[in-house]
Amino acid sequence: MTGELAKQARALTGAGRAAQALALTTGPAASPAAGADLLMAHAAALKAQGRLAEALPFSRRAVEREPGNRIGWYNYAATLGDLDYGDACVDALHKAMALGLDRPEVHLVMARALTTLKRYDEAEQAFEAVLARDPHHAAGHRDLAQLVWMRTGDAAGALARLEAAMTGGPQDAELPGSPFEERCQAVEGDQERADEAEQPQRPEQDLEGAHRPCAGHQC
């Protein structure tokens, strides 16, 4: 029952009807027995309304409820990143990666969090990891060029690097949403298909970010 409710809520959030999604999830998500899928769907609806601080406890409860859920850890990390909790974001991403989540968007969130923490060498490595997995990732090229510019002061060099990458044909990777959340849904969609192939039935997980956030499946 709660799985179907989470699925409905995600569909509503994805259709731009987050208020209706919250009408479905608010009561059930408050229950101590709420499952991870429902908690993530509720968090995604809150985030769609810009209520990030309110969404965070539900994302945290989701991973406490299901600590082996890599999508849950990614969603939690995305929310932490949006709220500028850089260290906690990095820690949560490491947990998602340890569980096998290895998508360009995951490394992009990592790179941005490391940048905010002024861990620039690691941030540059994370941006390179984005591009190693997707050489045409527009946001990865753009953000790496910005980091190079910031570190070197060489605007011309950074721009030349970006223009060279664009000549190679990077696709527009920008999706609606906050800087951290916007990738969750794309990650979520790919990972959900992989997970469905691995197990006959799995809780509706959201990559808030995640992406399309991270809509109902949470970036």
N, C-alpha and C positions, 0 to 999 in steps of 0.2 A: 504493500500500500504506500509506504513512504517513498519507495523507489519511483512509483508512478507519479506521486506528488512532486518529487524533485524534477522529474522529466518535464512535467507540465510547467513548473516554475521556470525552468531553463528556457523552454520554448517561448514563454511570455517575455522573459528578459531579453532574449535574442530578437524578439519582434518589437522591442522598444516599449514594452508594457510592464516595466519593473514594479510599478505600484500594484498592479494586479498580481504579480508574482509574490510580492510581499504579503498581500492579503491571504494567499494560500499558505505561506511558509512561517509567518511570524509566530503563530501559536505553537505549531509542532516543533519548530526549531528551538523554542524555549524549554522544551522538555529535556530533562537529563538523559533520556533514552534516545534522543534524536541520533540518527545515523549520519555517517560522514557525507553521504551523497546529498542528504537534505540540508545539512549544515553548509555545504559548499554552494548549493543552489541559493540558499538564503543570503549568504555572503555576497554572491555575485549580484543579486538583485539590489542589495544595499549599495554596492560599489557603483552599480549602474546609475544610482541616484546621487553619486558623489559622497556617500556617507561612509568614508573609508574607515574612520576610527570606530564606527559601530560595527563594521564588517569584520574587523580584525579578530575579536574574540571568537567569532563563529568559525573563521578559518583556522584559528588555533585549536578550537575544540575538535574540528574535523580530523586534524592529524593526531590529536590525542586519542581520538576514538579509533582511528585506523592508521597507525604509525607506518604501515607498509605501503601506504598509498602515495606513489610518487607524484601524482597529479595534485593531491592535497598539499604536499610540501611545496610544490611549485606555486600553487595559488597563494599559500600562506606567505611565501617569499615575495610574491608580486605585491601583496598588500603591504608588507613590511617596507618594501622598496618605495612604494608610493608615499609612505608616511616618513620616509627618510630615516628608517632604522637600519642603517647600512650593515652593521655587524651581524645583526639577527637575520637580515635578508641573506647575507652570504652563507651563514650557517645553515639556513633552511634549504638553500640551493644545493649545498653540498649533500644534504640528505636526499634530495630529489635525484641528484646525479648518482649517488651511491646505489639508489634503487633502479638505475638503468635509464633515467631520462636524459637523453643526450641530443637535444635539438638546438638549432642555431639560436632560437629565441631564449632558451635557457641561459646560454652563454652571454647573450646580449644583456639580459637582466643582471647577470653577474658582473659584466664589464661596467655597467652604469653604476651599480652599487659600489664597486671598487673605486671608481672615479670619484664618487662623492666622499669616499673615505681617504682620498689622496694617496691611494696605493696604485700609483700610475703604471709602474712596470707590470704589475699583475693585471691591471685593467687593459693595458695594451695587448697582453697575451690572450686575455679573454675575448677581445675584439677580433684578434687573429683567429681564435677558435670558431667564432661566428662565421668568418669568411672561409675557413677551411671546410666547414660543413655546407655552406651555401655561398659560393663565390659571387653570386649576384644579389646578395642581401643589401638592399639600398640603405637601410638604416644603419647597418653595420659599417658600411663604407663611410657614410656621412659622419657617424659618431667617432669613428677612428680618426678621420681627418681632423675633426674638431679637437680631439685629444692631442694629436701631433702638433697642431697649431698652438694649443695652450702650452704644451711642454717646451716647444722650441722657439715660439714666436715667429716661425717662418710661415707666414700666411700663404705666400706664393707656392712654397713646397707642398703645403697641405692641400691647397686648391688643385695643384697639378696632379697630386695623387688621386684626389677625388674625381677629377675630370678623366683621368686615365681609366679609373674603375668604371665610370659611367659609359665610357666609350666601349667597354666590354659588354655593356648591356644589362646592368643590374636591374632587376624588376622592382617595382615600387612595393616595398615591404610595409608601408605604413598602413595601419588599421585604426579604426576609431578607438578612442579610449585614452586612458592616461599613459604616460611613458612606460610604466612597468606593466600595466594591465593589458595594453593593446595587443601584445603578442600571445596572450594566454590561450585564446580560443583556437588559434591556428595550431598551436602546439597540442592543445587538447584534442582537436579533431584527429590529427595524425596518431596521437598516442592511443586514443580510444579505439581506433580501428585495429591497432596492433594488439591492444589488450583483449579485444573481443576474439581475436584469432588465437590468443593464448589460453583463454578460459571461457567456458560455455556461458557464464553469466557473471558480470561484475557490476558493482554498484555504479550508478550514474556518477561519474566523476567530473568535476569541472576544472579546467585549467583556467582559471580566471583569466588568462590571460591568457585568455588568454586567451587569453586571448581569445576571439571576438569576445575578454575576460570574460585574460583572461577572462559573454552572455552566460548562460547558465553554467557552462563548464569552466571552471576557473583555472590565463593567462597563465 
